Amino acid sequence: LEPGAILERKYEELSIHPIYPGLVHLLILFFTTLCCVFLKFKQDGTDLFKAVEWGKQYPYAFPIWFGPSLCFLNINHPDYAKTILTSTEPKDDFVYRFLQTWIGDGLLVSKGQKWFRHRRLLTPGFHYDVLKPYVQLMSQSAKTMLDKWESYAHTDKTFELFEHVSLMTLDTILQCAFSCKTNCQTEGGNNAYIKAVYELSDLANFRFRTFPYHSDLIFYLSPHGYRYRNACKVAHAHTENVIKKRKEALTEETELGRTQAKRYQDFLDILLFARDENQQGLSDEDLRAEVDTFMFEGHDTTASGISFLLYCLACHPEHQNICREEILQVLGGRDTMEWEDLSKIPYTTMCIKEALRLYPPVPGVARKTTKQYTFFDGRTLPAGFHVAVSVFGIHRNPVVWENPNVFDPLRFLPENVSKRSPHAFVPFSAGPRFETTRLFR
């Protein structure tokens, strides 16, 4: 037998026949369960596909255990996902708590009345009229990246695409969020704030995937915890300094008129002038949390989506050629896209959606139920249960998609879309807690 099969058999024996009494039995049970998890999820790039394989046997949902006591119901069918995503259930406190020391209690992790209030205050910031001027900023950032790629075009050198795309999206976010020009694409990782953002993203992901680091005490005492705290200090100091300087420069009446007269309003402008029905704005702590959340959600996942789109088009040059011809025709000799052009590239849009289906930047979202739920087939889920909606699993479920592993943009023709559940394609989640920043992307 393979090691994984031996441990699984041992786990079943120990679970059914507690031949080792008391603490010894519990320790052995804990160790074998933990080893089974590590052997199943090897963190070698195949973990998501392993869950897809399990989904072929259980096309609606199945449990995944992390250790002896933590169980997630992994949902991989749109009809089950609809029940959870259309609710207002809070984000799971286990998965997202690793981010809170960095991004605070922002829109991503907040719940209850605070989430409703912040959502209402921030939604106008992603209106089409606000986003339109950002297209020019995005074009400028993309041009900087392409100019760098020109230096590779006449050589045999290879380079890591994601690194370049990630710096481009970070450059875009910094300009749209802060009106901050850092030259990060040409300077690389020399900027302290940029280095801190990358460090925090990597360490948060590493902590989630490292079982002992789920303990706050162990992580705090570890070298990784020390690095995480230092990076948090740098990121928070930068955000607080930017907010402080902007608030000093603004006045309630005259400066608002000047910012609106600018070429564009940045995300910070919108946050500072947001008011609820009682004319109350966001506190300094809330401002920092929302800006840090926007930074976290905005650049890394967008870079992932763009990188996988380029990968898909490189693997399928026949689709790449159609996209190129379509875009060249719309540009008509110009070198940058305008807002109005985005609705004139339907085939490219279908390719973007198909890449997002195969490689969603956020492969899953997690919730924790506060009440009992009944699915369409009569099965129920109790309150207090951890639920993982596998976006990756839904997008590759053969019950939902024909030939799910094939890159086929024509899936997104209007007549084909109308035949599917609206929850069959959810790259930015869905329901009340869908990602507000999806319009920005």
N, C-alpha and C positions, 0 to 999 in steps of 0.2 A: 504494500500500500504506500501511496505518497504520504509525506508528512502531514499535509492538510487533512487527508482522509483519516489517518491515525488519530489526530487530535480531535476531529469531529466525533469519531467513534468513542473516544475517551470521554468527551464532553457528555454525550448521550448516556454513557454508563454512569457517570457521576451524577447526572441530573436525576436518573431514575432510581439508582441504587446508591444511596449515601453510605458507602462502606467505610469512608473515613469520617469519623464523627467530629462535630464541633468546628473549631477554627481551622484545623488542618484541611477538612473537607472544603470549607469555603475558600481557602487560599488556593487549593488545587483547582477548584471550579473556576475561580477568577482567572488564574493563569492560563488554563486551557482555552477558556472563552476568548481571552485577549489574544492568544496566539492564533486562534482560528480567524479572528478579524484581520490580523496582520497578514496571515497567509492568503486570505481571500483578496484583500486590498493591498497590493504590492507597491502602489504608488509608482508604477512604471509606465503610466500613460494608458493603461488598459482598463482601469477601474470602472469608468463609465460604461464601457462596452460590456463588461462583465454583468453589470446591472441590467443592460439591455437584453442579454442572453437569459437572465432570470425572468425578465418580463415576457419572454416568449412562452414560458411555462405558466406565468401568472399575469395575464394581460391587463388586469385592472390595478392590482396593488399587491404588495407583499411586505413582510416585516424585515428590517435590517437591524441587527443588534450591534451595539458598540459597547463591548464589555458585558458584564453579567447583569447589569441593571438598566441600561439605557436602550430603549427600543424606538425606532422610527417606523411609521407606516409609510412605505415608499409608494407613491401613486404614480402610475405611468399610463393612465387612460384619461382622455378629455372629459368623459362623463363623470368620473370620480373627481377630477381636478376642479370641475365647475362648482361642485358643492363647497369646496374649501375656498377657492379663489373669489367666489362671489360673496363670501362672508366678510365681516370686518374683524376677524380674529387677529390677535397681535402676532408679530413675528416671534419665532421661537426664542426663548430666553437663553437656551443653551448655545445655539449656533452663533447668534449675533452679539452675545455679551463680550466676546473676545475683541470686538471692535469699539466698544463704548468708551474705553479710556482715551481713544484717539478721536472719534467722530462725535462723542457726546450723545445726548439724547435728541438727535436730529430726526428728520422725517423718515429715515430708513428704519430706525429701531424704536421710536416713540410709539405710544399707544394711547387709547382712550381719548379724552377731551383734548389733551395736548396735541395728539396727532391730528385730530379733526381741525383744530385751530390753525396749526402750522400748514396743513394741506390747503386750507382755504386762503391763507395769506400768500403762499408761494405759487399757487396755480397761475395767477395772472402773469407771473414772470416767464411763463413758457407759452404765452399767447403768440400766435403767428406774427403779429405786428412787431413784437419784441424780438423775435428770433430772426426776422428777415435780414437786418443789418449784419448779423453774425456770419452770414454766408461769405461776405467779403473777407472777414478775418480768417475764416476757415480756408479760403482759397489762398490767402497769403501764406499761411502756415504750411499748406500742402505744397506750394511752389518752392518754399525753402527746402523741404524734404526732397522734392524731385531734383532740385539743383544739386543736392548732395549725391543723389543717385547717378547723376550725369558723370561724376568722377569714376564710377564703377563700370559705366557702360562700355568703355573701350579697354577694359582690362579683364583678366581672367580671375580676379579676386571674388571671393564669395563674402557675403556679410549676413548678419542676422537681421532679417526684415522687421521682426516685431520690435526690436530695440529702436529702430528709426521711426516706425509708426507710432510707438508709444511716446517718444519725445515730441512728435508732431501733435498728437492729441493733447498732451500736457501743455504744450505751447498755446494751443487753441483755448483750452480751459482757463489758463492763467489770464489770457487777454479778455475772454468773455466774462469771467468771474470778477476779476480785479482791475481790468484795464492795465495789466502788468506785463511789460515786455522784458523778458529775461535772456533772450538769445540762447535759450536752453538747447535748441537744436544744433547750434554750432559750438557751444561751449561744453556740451555733453553733461556729465554729472558733477560739474564743479560747483553749481549753486547749492547752498546748504539746505534750502527748503525743498528743492527737487530731490536731493539725496534722501531727505527725511521721509518724503512721501513714498519713494520706492522702498525704503527700508521698512516702513510701517506696513505697506501692502504685503511684502514678502514675509515678514515676521508674523503677521496675523494669520496668514495662510498656513505657515509652518506650525504655529501653535495649534490650530484646529486639527491638523493631521498628526500631531504628536501627542499620544494619549496622556503621558504623565504631565504635560503642560496644561492640561485641562484644570489642574489644581492651581488656584491663584497663588498659593504660597510657593509651590515648586517653581512656577514660572517666574515669580518675583525674585527668587533667590538665584535663578539661573543666569548665565551670561546673555542669553537671548532676551530675558526679561529686562536686564540692565540696558541693553541696546534699545529695546522698545521704549523704555521710559525716556531715554535721552532723545530719541527721535521725536517722541510726543512733545517734549519741551520745545524743540526747534520748530516743529510744525505749529504748535499753539502760539508761540511767541510771534511767529511771522503773521499768522492770521489776525491776532489781537492788535498787532502794530498797524496792519493795513486798515482794519476797522477803525482804530483810534484816529489815524490820520484823516480818513475819509469823513468821519463824523465832525472833526474839527473844521474841515473845509466846507461843510454843508450847513445851510440854515434852512429852516422849515419852508420858507416861502421862496425867496429869491433864488437860492441855489438849485431848488427843484426845477425851476424854470430853465436854469442854465443846463442842467443835466439832460432835460428833455430836449433841449435845443442842440445837444451834442449829436454827433453822427450816430451814436447808439448809446443805450443805457446798459451798463453791465449788471451782472447778477447782484452785486453788492448794493448798487443804487436801489434796486427793486426791493431788497431786503430791508434797507434802512427806511424806506418810505412806506412799507407795508403797514396797514392799520386795520384792526378789526372793527366790529360794530360799535365798540366803546372808545374808539380812537386810540387804542393801546397798540404799541408796536412790539417788536421782539426785544428781549433783554440782551445784554452783551454776551452772556453765556449761550443763549439760543442762537444769536447771530453767528458766533464762532462754530457752533455745532452744525448749522446748516451749510456754512461755507465749506467746512471740512468734509461734510457728507457729500456735497456736490463734487469736491475734488476727488474723493474716493470713488464715487459711482461713475464719474464722468470720463476720466481719461483711460483707465486700464481696460475696462470692459469695451469701450469704443475701439481701442487699439486692437483688442482681440478680434472683434467683429470684422474690422477692416483687413487685418492680416489673413484671416481665414477666407474672406472673400477673394483676396488676391491669390491665395493658394488654390481655391476652387477654379478660378478662371485660368490659372496657369496649367492646371490638370486637364482642363477642357477648352483648348484653344478655339474650338468651333463656336462656343458661346462667347469667348473673349472677343473674337472678331466681330460678332454681331453687336456687342456692346460698344466696341470702338467706333464702328460705323455710325451707330445711332447717336453717340455723343458728338462725334465730329460734325454730323449733320446739324445737330441742335446748336453747336457752338458757332458754326458759320464763319470760321476764321478767327474768332475770339479765343483767348487762352484761359479764360476763367468762366465758371458757371455762375449764373444769376439765380435768384430765388424762383423766378418764373420758369426757368429751364427745368426745374426738378420734376415738374408734372409732364414733361415732354419726352421722358426716357423710360417708357413702360417696360421694355425688355431688360434694361439694366436694373430696374427696380425689382423685377421678378428674380433676377440672379442674386441680388442682395438678400431677398427674402429666403431664397433657397439655401444660401450660405448660412444664414441665421438659423434655418431649420436644422441643418446638419451639424452646425457648430455654434450653438447658442452661447454668447459670452457669459451668461449666468446659467449654469446647467441645472440649477434647481433652487427652489425657495422653501423655507421652512415656516411652519406655524405651530402654535400650541393651542389646542381647543379649550374653550372655556365652558362649553356646553356639549350635550350629546348631538351628534349629527347622524342623519339617516341618508344613505346613498340611494340612487335610483332603483337599485335591485333589492332594497329592503335591508341590507346589511347596515349595522350601526357602529358608530365610533364614540367611545365615552369621552366625557370631559377630562381635561388634564393630559391628553395624549399628544405626543410629538408626531407631527405629520411633515413629510418631505414630498413636495410636488416635484417630480423629476421632469424638468423641461426637456432634458436630453432624451429621457426615456419615452416621453409622449411623442416627440418629434421623430423618433425612429421605431415606433410601435407598428409592427406589420399588420395589426388589426385595423389600424387607422390609415396607414400610408402604404400604397402599393410600391414594392421595391424600394423600401425606405432608405437604403444605403446608396441609392443612385442619385447623382446630381441632375435634377430635371426641373429647370425653371418654369416649365409650362404647367406645373402643379398650381401655380398662382395666377393662371388665367381666371378671369371673373367667373366663368361657367364652372370651373373646377373648384374654386373656393366656395361657391354657394352650396356644394354638395357635402361640405365638411362641417363639423362642429366648430364654432368660433374659438373653442378652447383647444383645438388641435394644433394651433400655431400660436405659442405664447412666449416669444423670446424676451419680452419685457414684463412678464407676468400678466395679470388681468384682474378685473374687478376693482373694488375701491382702493386697493393698495398697489395698483399697477405703478410702474416707475414713471414719475412725472417727467423725468429727464429724457424720456424716449423721443419726444418731439425735438429736443435739442440735438439728439444723435441723428 
